[in-house]
Amino acid sequence: MNSPLSRGFHDIRSTLAHPQWQTRYRTRLRLTDAAVVVTSGIVAYVTDATLLFGAPGHPGPLRSIAIPAVVALVWLGALAARSSYDLRVVGRDQTEYRRIVGATWTAVSVLVLAAWLTTFVEVRDVLAQTVALPLGLTALVGSRYWWRQWVARTRERGAGCMTPVLVVGHRQQAERLIGRLNGSPQQGFVVVGACLPSETAAGESPSDRVRPRTGSPGDEVGGVPVLGDLSRVGEAAALVRASAVAVSASDTITTEVVRRLSWQLERVGVDLMIAAELADVAPDRVSVHPASGVSLLHVAAPRFDGPKYHVKQVMDWLLAALLTVLVSPVLLGVGLAVALTSKGGLFYLSERVGRGGKIFRMFKFRTMYVGADRDVPVLATVNEAAGPLFKMRSDPRITRVGRVLRRYSLDELPQLLNVLSGQMSLVGPRPALPHEVAAYEERMRRRLLVKPGMTGMWQVSGRSDLPWEESVRLDVYYAENWTPLQDLAILGQTARAVVSGRGAY
């Protein structure tokens, strides 16, 4: 084989591995985790030394030093054994966090069992590390979240941290997949080439059919070069240094074809990904079940009640109560600012549609002059929003104080009362007006299967700058895929979105 692809294959296959940034990133995670675990052990040792040295039954200073060291080694070993550094899950969805929690629980179980079976360490001495374990677990999750944000900022700047991917599929499917991957750089994939199945035209021979189609201006799809057909996928992946190949299955790309592709990729150390193209289904709802040599992709139905829903209710109430106490001085200050700078009441009460279509009155600090709703028909010609929404960047009805309140979402703080009364959640779809709901199609009505939220995916993804269709898609996605962990992540991202003030008017 003397083609450029074959030469590239022989030159590069020995160096193929994960991109260098991933290797460095995993090393940083290991070092950070080690620092967190060791620091937690030191804190536990100092606490033990301060409070318990000299107490009857205390193991003494030497054993007190040895116990945190053993805990740290077992803990770090559990993190590695539970694949918390697997680059397929690091930085993606909530699996990484769940593996950290699972590894911590494994470490506790192993330590307690070892203490029970041996005489070197007493069970009570292991349990004395209860200071280190919750502290370390919180710090581990926090450090992983910080590293994720660092990667996200790096991608936003276009400064790297991307995984090169080769796409395989028919032209139309490949183009759609390329658009989705290259259109969402925050996901960390960048398509660097494509291989399309050969289509034999009249008069073509089989040898013509496998000839790589490169070098001409028309040989590209979705803005990336076409590097050949299915017989050259492994060589093409080596040539463009792809770390993974994403295959969009079809009638011609059968299970046998995928199996042969996996053999090609095995030789060059490239991962194989199958694009299932399940629209707006969270990974948590997807599982693979083997059945007589066939892998069945099981998609769980959305759940809108049950234990998970009760956890959300309790979490909403507790966090809303805590936030109400913490921001009470802000509530008082904003209330005074509204009262002293414009005529009218402190609050604006707006009818909104809640879970199941129930109407409730939502509280907000008043940011417009009294009677502003009556002027909407007059301003309809300058509406800047799509769909049934009404939005203006320079709305003349907003007061000077109201502009500041809207920019930093301070006008929405009274909605904590709606959360405490059970009408809203802290996280959920945007609270809709009755006339908006009246114009909903069936897909949009799925937003009403959960409570509306003070914040949500729309809030952390652009706020008022989002197109109407994207806003609806995010709300429906949330309604069908929410989890308590996702709610906590959105609350954390909301704080950053509010401080930046982007997209709020």
Secondary structure, 3 states (H helix, E strand, C coil): CCCHHHHHHHHHCCCCCCCHHHHHHHHHHHHHHHHHHHHHHHHHHHHHHHHCCCCCCCCCHHHHHHHHHHHHHHHHHHHHHCCCCCCCCCCCCCHHHHHHHHHHHHHHHHHHHHHHHCCCCCHHHHHHHHHHHHHHHHHHHHHHHHHHHHHHHHHHCCCCCCEEEEEECCHHHHHHHHHHHHCCHHHCEEEEEEECCCCCCCCCCHHHHCCCCCCCCCCEECCEEECCCHHHHHHHHHHCCCCEEEECCCCCCCHHHHHHHHHHHHHHCCEEEECCCCCCCCHHHEEEEEECCEEEEEECCCCCCCHHHHHHHHHHHHHHHHHHHHCHHHHHHHHHHHHHHCCCCCEEEEEEECHHHCEEEEEEECCECCCHHHHHHHHHHHCCCCCCCCCCCCCCCECHHHHHHHHCCHHHCCHHHHHHCCCCEEECCCCECHHHHHCCCHHHHHHHHCCCEEECHHHHCCHHHCCHHHHHHHHHHHHHHCCHHHHHHHHHHHHHHHHHCCCCC
